[in-house]
Amino acid sequence: MLKLYNTASKKLEAFEPVNPKKVSIFTCGPSIYRRAHIGNFRTFLYEDVVVRYLEYLGYTVKRGMNITDLEDKALLEAQKQGRPLNEITEENIAQFVNEMALLRIKHPDHLARASDHVEDAVNLIETLMKKGYAYRYRDNIYYDALKFTQFGKIAHLDLSDWPEKKRRFHLDNYPPNWWNKGDFILWYGEKKALGIDWDTRIGRGRPAWNVQDASIIVGTMDEPLSIYCGGVDNLVRHHDYNVAVIEAARDHEMARYWMHGGHLLSNGEKMAKSQGNEYYTSTLLDMGYSAEEIRFAVINHPYREALNFSKKYMAASSERLRAFRVKAASLRKTAQPAADQAPNERLTAAFETHMDEDLNVQKAFTAVEQALANVDPYALSASETAGMVNALEKIDSVLQVIF
């Protein structure tokens, strides 16, 4: 049985979807004020493994992903470059979609831009205001965090030292990852200099970051999510803000399982656009690595742990994958076509044993690798070879790096 580590409970839990006929998942998408780097793609890649393994197990999956094209960082980048915001975002969205395909990331059922769900954001904010969770202050609208009795439950926030004096936080985000213990912004009143406001029932303005994911979810998903996936960066504040918005407005839980991926480090430091230490897919392709080798290097590590990415790590990882692909290719070459041949149970069991334990790709791949270590393709019967090839093809429906 598949078990997932649930951030909300801090436990490894047996997976039981809200709707067993169609598993609904929402996965954090890109902030497209700049091009996504490999550190960003670590989140998108582990999310892809989640989706693909659920499908491997026989589930039908409905997946949503947000594109954050309305946030402070994007507006500042447009001002810095002296270019229209939509020109920058369109360019980066096209780049992102192309790189998703390159890295064999399945295209989500709903790849939605925040700018296309402003009406959903307005509906949410209106509901929150009617219920007493949100209020207008000057030109902006804020969420009174303490009105939501379970505020901070995903990140297990200690509310005991909450300031007595009312505080409002006016920006989308405040680095580094400390808690903004106060009311958070939902709606920015009109800022004429920025030129990206909407005329709405709640006034002219734009939705803040912390209502954007929620607006996309209510606009695309008609039931509680089974899984919400994202990076550990968004665990602090952002995801609990999303919970407060949706659960106060909808009166049911936002998601049953919460999954958070660890950082990708660059030579021991967090890989970040702001640090200037990022790797891009094009950088690694120019170094001679294939897209499959890039994908393997990123997913072949426990997703909740930080992964230190370096040239040495990339070289060793790629060499290992190449050797495995040679073995798999030799098996496929000697196999007689036999689509009806059952996949080799020893290989699939080796894979599933570790994937079922919180999607441990590293241990799962090693187990399959070891199971094939002493196999001589030319010493097997046709049915044995076909069974192994069918097993590897089934496994590769998840990993996407073998064939």
HELIX and SHEET records of a PDB file:
HELIX    1   1 ILE A   38  TYR A   56  1                                  19    
HELIX    2   2 ASP A   72  GLN A   81  1                                  10    
HELIX    3   3 LEU A   85  LEU A  102  1                                  18    
HELIX    4   4 ALA A  114  ASP A  116  5                                   3    
HELIX    5   5 VAL A  118  LYS A  131  1                                  14    
HELIX    6   6 ALA A  145  LYS A  147  5                                   3    
HELIX    7   7 TRP A  209  THR A  220  1                                  12    
HELIX    8   8 VAL A  232  ASN A  234  5                                   3    
HELIX    9   9 HIS A  238  ARG A  250  1                                  13    
HELIX   10  10 THR A  281  ASP A  286  1                                   6    
HELIX   11  11 ALA A  291  ILE A  299  1                                   9    
HELIX   12  12 LYS A  311  THR A  334  1                                  24    
HELIX   13  13 GLU A  345  MET A  355  1                                  11    
HELIX   14  14 VAL A  361  LEU A  372  1                                  12    
HELIX   15  15 PRO A  377  ALA A  379  5                                   3    
HELIX   16  16 ALA A  382  LEU A  399  1                                  18    
SHEET    1   A 2 LYS A   3  ASN A   6  0                                        
SHEET    2   A 2 LYS A  11  ALA A  14 -1                                        
SHEET    1   B 5 HIS A 110  ARG A 113  0                                        
SHEET    2   B 5 VAL A  61  ILE A  67  1                                        
SHEET    3   B 5 VAL A  23  THR A  27  1                                        
SHEET    4   B 5 LEU A 225  GLY A 231  1                                        
SHEET    5   B 5 ALA A 255  GLY A 261  1                                        
SHEET    1   C 4 ALA A 134  TYR A 137  0                                        
SHEET    2   C 4 ASN A 140  TYR A 143 -1                                        
SHEET    3   C 4 ASP A 183  GLY A 189 -1                                        
SHEET    4   C 4 ARG A 168  PHE A 169  1                                        
SHEET    1   D 5 ALA A 134  TYR A 137  0                                        
SHEET    2   D 5 ASN A 140  TYR A 143 -1                                        
SHEET    3   D 5 ASP A 183  GLY A 189 -1                                        
SHEET    4   D 5 GLY A 203  PRO A 207 -1                                        
SHEET    5   D 5 TRP A 198  THR A 200 -1                                        
SHEET    1   E 3 GLU A 269  LYS A 270  0                                        
SHEET    2   E 3 LEU A 264  SER A 266 -1                                        
SHEET    3   E 3 LEU A 307  PHE A 309  1                                        
END                                                                             
